[in-house]
Amino acid sequence: MTSNDILNGTALNELVAESKKFWSSCYTKSNLFWQVNEANPVLVKNLHHLTGNESVGENFFVPLSGKSVDPLFLVQKGHSVFAVEFEQQAIEAFAKDNHVTLHFDPEESLYYTADRQLKIYCGDLFECPIEKYGPFDCVWDRGAFIAIEYESRKAYIEVMQRSLLKKETDENGPRKYNKFCYLLEGINFNRSLFAGPPRAVSEEDMASLFGDWAEYVLLKESSPDCELLATKELAKHGEKAEQTLYLITPRV
């Protein structure tokens, strides 16, 4: 199966279940090899690409937020944030570590602050009723796209598209997207040498998954900013990975 195949129904559910087991074990064993214990420097440095110089708060979507500080950083900047994370212990660790009081609505499976500037849906990204909380002005994906399996990527794209659709979009008509800005952090390497995670994002992946509905531009390409198993495995073969940052906007 290639990265451009899409899984539906049982096949996708089985793949997601296996993925959850892996990430849950990482939290249980405190093997958080991806964790940055402060606002991600890439987000801090590139926030202006999402918000410009506007002082008005934007509505942010952060998929698979884990226990990242980024949602709190964005709220402190005056924005509202909706995040999705399936691992309950990650959400509760985020709240504890950052002294954030979160309430929980079991019917919506939603954690939220008293002012509702921060909301975190606890559950499967692919089953989240994302339209209820969108459309979003900005998306910050530091690790969701590179964490999921290649075979799940089209399902991911469907979620992202639904999160950005205007409310008045006709189901039977052409899709109309909110005026959004979307930062996607990726990593590119020879995927035959390392299966992941993290999983590679190539120019071909971007073209096939985003090219028919959005514009995208590569903002930067650099060495990974943290030590990853991928970089160690690639080094054995004399190769290296490149960290990438794409800015995605609606197709005109």
Secondary structure, DSSP 4 states (H G I P E B T S, - for coil): --TT----HHHHHHHHHHHHHHHHHHHHTT--TT--SSS-HHHHHHHHHHHTT--SPPEEEEES-TT-SHHHHHHHTT-EEEEEES-HHHHHHHHHHTT---EEETTTTEEE-TTSSEEEEES-GGG--GGGT---SEEEESSHHHHS-GGGHHHHHHHHHHHHB-TT--TTS---B-S-EEEEEEEE--TTT---SS----HHHHHHHHTTTEEEEEEEEE--SS--HHHHHHHTTT---EEEEEEEEE--
